[in-house]
Amino acid sequence: MTDALWHLPQKPLILASQSQARQALLNQAAISFTALPASIDEELIRQSAQAEGASPDEIAVLLAELKGQKIASAHPDAMVIASDQLLVCDGQIYSKPETLAAAKSQLMALSGKHHTLLTAVMLFDNGKRIWHHIARPEVTFHTLTEAEIDQYLAHIQDDALASPGSYFLEGAGIHLFADLFGDYYAILGLPLLALLPQLKLHGLTYGVKV
C-alpha cells in the first residue's frame, strides 16, 4: 500500500531531532521524513554562549545550527531540518527541567506572567546551512495555584522534562493559558508556517511515494 505524501523526490528529508512534538507536526502535515537525534550538550552550550554575552536569539540559532550541522555532515546527500526553542521570561532563559521539582518551580515562576518562546528553525542542503528563521510566539499564563500546578504535573508526569517551560499547549496544558500570540506551530516547537514554503521552494512535492 502506498500513501500520498509530501516528499522530496531526489533526496531524503531528515529531522535532526528526537522531539516527539516536532515529529508529530511533520507527520500531521503528511510529510515523508526520517528523524535522527543530534546529540549535543545543550545546557553546556547555552551557558557558555550566555557567558560570552550571546542574546537568546543567537543562542537559539546556535543550538539549532549545531544540531543540524551534526546530522548534515553525516548525511550530505539529504536535506536536514533543525530546530531549537528557548523560553524567555523576565529576561531569564528557561531550560528543560531535570526533575519534577524543578518543573514545578518553573511553572510557579511563569504563573500569571507573559513569556516568549524563541523558536529557531533552519535547513541544510549538501551539508551546508541554506536558510534559517526565528519565530517569537508569546504566551501568557493564568495565575495558577500550587494545587493546579501539582495537578497538571501529576497528569503529564515525566513529559514535563521534555519542555523548556515544563508544559505543553496540547491536551490538559490548555488550562494554563490566558492568551497566545504568534505561530501556533512555533509554540509546539516547529515554525511550519515559515518552513513549508522553503521546503516547497527546494523541491517538496505532493504525490504518491513508492
C-alpha positions in Angstrom: 0.0 0.0 0.0 1.3 3.5 -0.8 0.4 6.8 0.8 0.0 10.2 -0.8 2.7 12.3 0.9 4.6 15.5 0.6 8.2 14.4 -0.1 11.5 15.3 -1.7 11.8 13.2 -4.9 15.5 13.4 -5.3 16.9 13.1 -1.7 15.9 12.1 1.9 14.5 14.6 4.3 15.8 14.3 7.8 14.6 16.0 11.0 17.5 16.4 13.3 15.5 15.9 16.5 14.2 13.3 18.9 11.3 15.6 19.8 8.0 13.7 19.6 6.2 17.0 19.2 8.2 18.1 16.1 7.9 14.6 14.6 4.1 14.7 15.2 3.8 18.1 13.4 5.6 16.8 10.3 3.6 13.6 10.4 0.3 15.5 10.7 1.3 17.6 7.7 1.8 14.3 5.7 5.5 14.9 5.1 7.8 12.0 4.5 10.9 12.2 6.6 13.3 10.4 8.9 14.1 11.5 12.4 17.7 11.3 13.7 18.5 12.8 17.1 21.5 15.1 17.2 23.3 14.6 20.5 24.8 17.8 21.8 25.2 19.2 25.3 22.6 21.9 25.0 22.9 23.2 28.6 26.6 23.5 28.4 26.5 25.3 25.1 23.7 27.6 26.3 25.6 28.5 29.5 28.8 29.1 27.6 27.1 31.3 25.0 25.4 33.3 27.7 28.7 33.8 29.5 30.1 35.2 26.3 27.2 37.7 26.0 25.1 36.0 23.3 21.5 37.0 23.1 18.6 34.5 23.5 18.0 34.7 19.7 21.7 34.0 19.0 21.6 31.0 21.4 18.5 29.5 19.8 20.1 29.8 16.3 23.4 28.4 17.6 21.8 25.3 19.1 19.7 24.6 16.0 22.7 25.1 13.8 24.9 22.7 15.9 22.2 20.0 15.8 21.6 20.4 12.1 25.3 20.6 11.2 26.0 17.4 13.1 23.4 15.4 11.1 24.0 17.3 7.8 27.8 16.5 7.9 27.0 12.8 8.3 24.3 12.8 5.6 25.4 15.3 2.9 23.0 13.8 0.4 20.0 14.7 2.5 18.1 17.9 3.3 18.1 18.4 7.0 15.6 20.3 9.2 16.9 21.5 12.6 15.1 23.5 15.3 15.6 24.7 18.8 13.4 26.5 21.3 14.2 28.7 24.3 11.7 30.1 26.8 12.5 33.7 28.0 10.6 35.3 30.9 11.6 38.5 32.7 15.0 38.3 30.9 15.7 34.8 32.1 16.2 31.8 29.8 14.5 28.6 31.0 15.9 25.2 30.1 14.3 21.8 30.2 13.9 20.9 33.9 15.9 17.9 35.2 13.3 16.9 37.9 9.6 17.3 38.5 10.5 19.5 41.5 12.4 21.8 39.0 9.4 21.7 36.7 7.1 22.8 39.5 9.4 25.7 40.3 9.4 26.8 36.6 5.6 26.7 36.4 5.3 28.7 39.6 7.7 31.3 38.2 5.7 31.5 35.0 2.3 31.8 36.8 0.5 35.0 35.9 3.3 36.1 33.6 3.9 36.8 29.9 6.8 34.9 28.2 8.3 34.4 24.8 9.1 31.1 23.1 12.1 31.8 20.8 11.9 29.1 18.1 14.7 28.8 15.6 14.4 26.6 12.5 16.9 26.0 9.7 17.5 24.0 6.6 20.7 22.3 5.5 21.4 21.0 2.0 24.6 19.3 0.7 26.0 19.6 4.2 25.5 23.4 4.4 23.0 25.7 6.0 20.8 27.4 3.3 18.1 29.1 5.3 17.0 30.0 8.9 14.1 31.7 10.6 13.3 32.7 14.2 9.7 32.8 15.4 8.8 34.6 18.6 5.3 33.5 19.7 4.2 35.0 23.0 2.3 33.2 25.8 0.5 34.5 28.9 -0.3 32.2 31.8 -3.2 32.4 34.1 -2.3 32.9 37.8 -2.0 29.4 38.9 -2.4 27.9 42.4 0.1 25.4 43.7 -2.6 22.8 43.6 -3.3 23.5 39.9 0.4 23.1 39.1 0.6 19.9 41.1 -2.5 18.5 39.3 -1.0 19.4 35.9 2.3 17.8 36.7 0.6 14.7 38.0 -1.2 14.4 34.7 1.8 14.8 32.4 4.4 13.4 34.8 7.9 13.0 33.2 6.8 14.5 29.9 7.3 17.8 31.7 11.0 17.2 31.5 10.9 17.4 27.7 9.8 21.0 27.5 11.8 24.2 28.3 8.7 25.5 30.2 7.6 22.2 31.7 4.3 22.4 29.9 2.6 21.6 26.5 -0.1 23.6 24.7 -1.7 20.3 23.7 -4.1 18.4 25.9 -4.6 19.5 29.5 -1.9 22.2 29.1 -4.6 24.5 27.6 -5.9 25.2 31.1 -2.7 27.0 31.9 -3.0 29.7 29.2 -4.7 33.0 29.4 -3.6 34.2 25.9 -1.4 33.2 22.9 0.0 35.3 20.1 2.0 34.1 17.1 2.6 31.0 15.1 0.8 28.1 16.9 3.2 25.6 15.3 6.2 27.5 16.7 4.7 27.3 20.2 4.6 23.5 19.6 8.3 23.6 18.6 8.5 23.9 14.8 7.5 27.0 12.8 5.7 25.3 10.0 4.2 28.4 8.5 7.7 29.7 7.7 9.3 26.3 7.0 6.8 24.8 4.5 7.2 27.4 1.8 11.0 26.9 2.0 10.7 23.2 1.7 8.5 23.6 -1.4 10.9 26.1 -2.9 13.6 23.4 -2.6 11.5 20.6 -4.1 8.9 19.3 -1.7 6.3 17.7 -3.9 2.9 16.2 -3.3 2.3 12.8 -4.8 2.5 9.0 -4.3 5.8 7.9 -2.9 6.6 4.3 -3.6 
